[in-house]
Amino acid sequence: PTSTSCSLLRYCEQSATAVPAMVRKEIVTAAGTRKKVRMGSHNKAVRVHTTPKFTRPKTLVKPKAPTYKAKASGMKEYGQLPAFDQYAIIKYPLTTESAMKKIEDKSMNTLVFIVDVRANKQQIKNAVKAMYKIDCLKVNTLIRPDGKKKAYVRLTQDHDALEVANSIGII
């Protein structure tokens, strides 16, 4: 303990006030800390270097400074994303030889379209109904190796795939 803390302890003892043990401990601890801060502590451990290389610690952390806002966070600045309507869903009808066979065959009664990859069967069915005014029995889809989605749209009995293909302009 330093002279300041000792004099404080002596003053408390002379004035006939009992110094609680907790306060006495805090005074002594504070005095010891004061001494360490003033004189310095010389018992630091020496770091043992095990490799001959020194890698400089990476301490600089720059704040993020994006050049443009992300669309999800800055939706007000960008406005809404484009609508996923029938024209975005159906891209174009397919006119390959196998697709033509499905159109001409009465038992198949099927049209083949290339559609957006994100579209599901219900959206494809609704888009065909809205664009061509025909009813669909069912829709089969597959994703081709080139990444495009192909949709086989089977029509109901009251619509003929050959007539619809003629009206669209496939044949």
Disulfide bonds with the S-S distance in Angstrom:
none
